[in-house]
Amino acid sequence: MSFLNKIRCAFTLGQGLLIENRALQTTDDPIAFFKAWLREAENSGIILPESMSVSSCTLEGRPSSRMVLLKEVDQKGFVFFTNYNSRKAKELEANPFATLLFHWNMLQRQVRIEGRIERISEQESADYFHSRGRGSQIGAWASHQSDELDSRETLVERVKMFEQKFKGQEIPLPEFWGGYRVVPDRIEFWQGKADRLHDRFIYQPEQQSWKITRLNP
Ligand SMILES: Cc1cc2nc3c(=O)[nH]c(=O)nc-3n(C[C@H](O)[C@H](O)[C@H](O)COP(=O)(O)O)c2cc1C
């Protein structure tokens, strides 16, 4: 962590609890509200504030969670990238609902997002794939994500094989890799406050706009 980020973290620590005027303001647009909170998390020095838990659920009702990185957010939803053959992808394809969870501890904030999941277009995935470093692109080809791996050497060998295969050329988007978008139908903003009297607001789509409800902490 850089010196500047350490100062930022120290400065931000506990603000949600101590400073009264950090009361949650509801606005009409939860996406704009989310972006403002993400920006504040970035500015507070939190490392990887865009990391989030994504939970999927099997058809038998068995949930599983893991961290991923949020790469895009707009009115259409929240996008992350992964391997379409991974465990999460198999669960999401069978049961296309997911929940996302952000926790920005320095700010005493949590955001919970629930909704239907969809694949983004191949073109959008290709655009993002080609914006990544060459090493990450090779890594995507080399990893059979979530499958059993007999040894690290096997993985290193596969990396070498793909480096050789794509030497001197643009690396194509693997057909088994791309983005998922969570189209939100419930977004909860949680702001920690003193004496456990936290602020909670949920946004749910209603006709062309959003219904906002305050919940008990
Ligand atoms: C901070 C963080 C960010 C991560 N970002 C991603 C990501 O964007 N995409 C991804 O597929 N895996 C990411 N991972 C790895 C996943 O947590 C997980 O190990 C992997 O996707 C396999 O999950 P699965 O077997 O449940 O499909 C990240 C892990 C951490 C700790």
The ligand as a MOL file (V3000), in Angstrom:
LIG
                    3D

  0  0  0     0  0            999 V3000
M  V30 BEGIN CTAB
M  V30 COUNTS 31 33 0 0 0
M  V30 BEGIN ATOM
M  V30 1 C -9.9190 -10.4160 -5.0220 0
M  V30 2 C -10.2030 -11.5540 -5.9660 0
M  V30 3 C -10.6330 -11.2750 -7.2460 0
M  V30 4 C -10.9230 -12.3030 -8.1410 0
M  V30 5 N -11.4060 -11.9800 -9.3910 0
M  V30 6 C -11.8220 -12.9650 -10.2000 0
M  V30 7 C -12.4760 -12.6450 -11.4230 0
M  V30 8 O -12.6930 -11.4760 -11.7730 0
M  V30 9 N -12.8900 -13.6730 -12.2090 0
M  V30 10 C -12.6900 -14.9900 -11.8490 0
M  V30 11 O -13.0790 -15.8750 -12.6120 0
M  V30 12 N -12.0930 -15.3150 -10.6910 0
M  V30 13 C -11.6570 -14.3440 -9.8500 0
M  V30 14 N -11.0720 -14.6660 -8.6520 0
M  V30 15 C -10.9220 -16.1010 -8.2850 0
M  V30 16 C -12.2800 -16.6340 -7.7610 0
M  V30 17 O -12.4790 -16.2270 -6.4260 0
M  V30 18 C -12.4220 -18.1660 -7.8530 0
M  V30 19 O -11.3280 -18.7880 -7.2170 0
M  V30 20 C -12.4800 -18.6580 -9.2950 0
M  V30 21 O -13.2670 -17.8160 -10.1170 0
M  V30 22 C -13.0550 -20.0670 -9.3590 0
M  V30 23 O -14.3320 -20.0900 -8.7540 0
M  V30 24 P -15.3760 -21.2770 -9.0180 0
M  V30 25 O -14.6020 -22.5750 -8.9720 0
M  V30 26 O -16.3890 -21.1770 -7.9170 0
M  V30 27 O -15.9870 -21.0530 -10.3760 0
M  V30 28 C -10.7560 -13.6570 -7.7460 0
M  V30 29 C -10.3020 -13.9350 -6.4390 0
M  V30 30 C -10.0340 -12.9020 -5.5710 0
M  V30 31 C -9.5810 -13.2410 -4.1660 0
M  V30 END ATOM
M  V30 BEGIN BOND
M  V30 1 1 1 2
M  V30 2 1 2 3
M  V30 3 2 2 30
M  V30 4 2 3 4
M  V30 5 1 4 5
M  V30 6 1 4 28
M  V30 7 2 5 6
M  V30 8 1 6 7
M  V30 9 1 6 13
M  V30 10 2 7 8
M  V30 11 1 7 9
M  V30 12 1 9 10
M  V30 13 2 10 11
M  V30 14 1 10 12
M  V30 15 2 12 13
M  V30 16 1 13 14
M  V30 17 1 14 15
M  V30 18 1 14 28
M  V30 19 1 15 16
M  V30 20 1 16 17
M  V30 21 1 16 18
M  V30 22 1 18 19
M  V30 23 1 18 20
M  V30 24 1 20 21
M  V30 25 1 20 22
M  V30 26 1 22 23
M  V30 27 1 23 24
M  V30 28 2 24 25
M  V30 29 1 24 26
M  V30 30 1 24 27
M  V30 31 2 28 29
M  V30 32 1 29 30
M  V30 33 1 30 31
M  V30 END BOND
M  V30 END CTAB
M  END
